[in-house]
Amino acid sequence: MDGLKVEIKPGIYWIGVNDRVKDLFEGIWPLPRGISYNSYLVIDEKVAVIDGVEEGFSQEWYENIERLIDPSKIDYVISNHMEPDHSGSLPFIRRMVPEATIVLSEKAREMLNDFYGIRENVQTVGDGDEISLGERTLRFHEIPYVHWPETMVTYLMEEKVLFSGDAFGTYGALDGGFFDDQVDVDYYIDEMLRYYANIIGMYSIPVQNALSKLGGLSMDVIAPAHGPIWRQDIGRVIGLYDRWSHWEGEKGVALIYGSMYGNTIEAMEAVGRGVISGGCPTLRIYDVSRTSFSILLQECWHWKGVILGAPTYDTGIFIPMDNLLSSLHHKRLKNRICGLFGSFTWSGGAMRKMRGIVDELKWEVVEPEVPFKSHATEEHLEQLEALGRAVAERVMQD
Ligand code: FEO
């Protein structure tokens, strides 16, 4: 790093911005520590900008470019992905540098028109197409549905740099460091999983396809569109994407409960004791009503065991638990070992409906399922502990 310049390799720079104002990404996902919109500049005989930023940061982004080069020298603006957190600045750069050609996939061309009415000086590229910048060459690889249909990545062949778009991206602004070896990497890995579970996870099969397709590329650097640039341990993040896209959970249990009057809390405590006595030391307990479902999705993606307990409400599933199960169903999380328990007073119904959803996800449901009426008896508490123990033993043997 030289002053405000962030050089990745000679002539390749980060020119992104930090958004520390937005509190909900996509209007859904909490951003307790912001997010970065990464953009990159490659200076060769020709000059390319790779990805943009959200519209409101266009001026700051442009000033980052001005620090490095006269923007009128930009030949290409590559758009790997048309979601507006990256494409929102395209109208700005088109006004400022009308000669620069916008390069994108065929599917993105229509989106560029639909979002911004831009039709002129646009070049579409397909799988394997290349653009020479002089000494160095950009090659494009389509990775459809990671996580929109038009998505592609850009590979700078001679430097072995993969500009990966949202793939390998994380929540969290870049707090003073830009590379994985400069930052608290475990924090960003946690946020990479939350980002994956929230945004990418539903497209896990396209992710597997993309990993297969890109597996033959030699990479020194992965430069994603959010979060730190990976250069120290690229194998680690590729390995994590491989595991997450195959729905491989770590050995641990997420125990998620909802309770109105404390009866399900008492039951949950017995389940928790069972998990520990069953030999699984990693137990994370969450109140479904008081925990963002962004984090609950992350934790369900994280751990092999998921135990859910909730009362019946309006003859159905306790509403916050219903919302979580609906999100898990929507995200198509697979391959979990599951336990179920819950209370009812004048009408059952929640357990059967919860079971129906996890069956559709093809989760393995461990016995005993434990419904109880109003208040858990000593016998119920023993069954609940046995449930926790059984899930733990199954998780640890898997
Ligand atoms: Fe970072 Fe799918 O946009």
Residues whose N, C-alpha, C, O or C-beta is under 5 A from the ligand:
A	BS01	FEO	E83 D85 D166
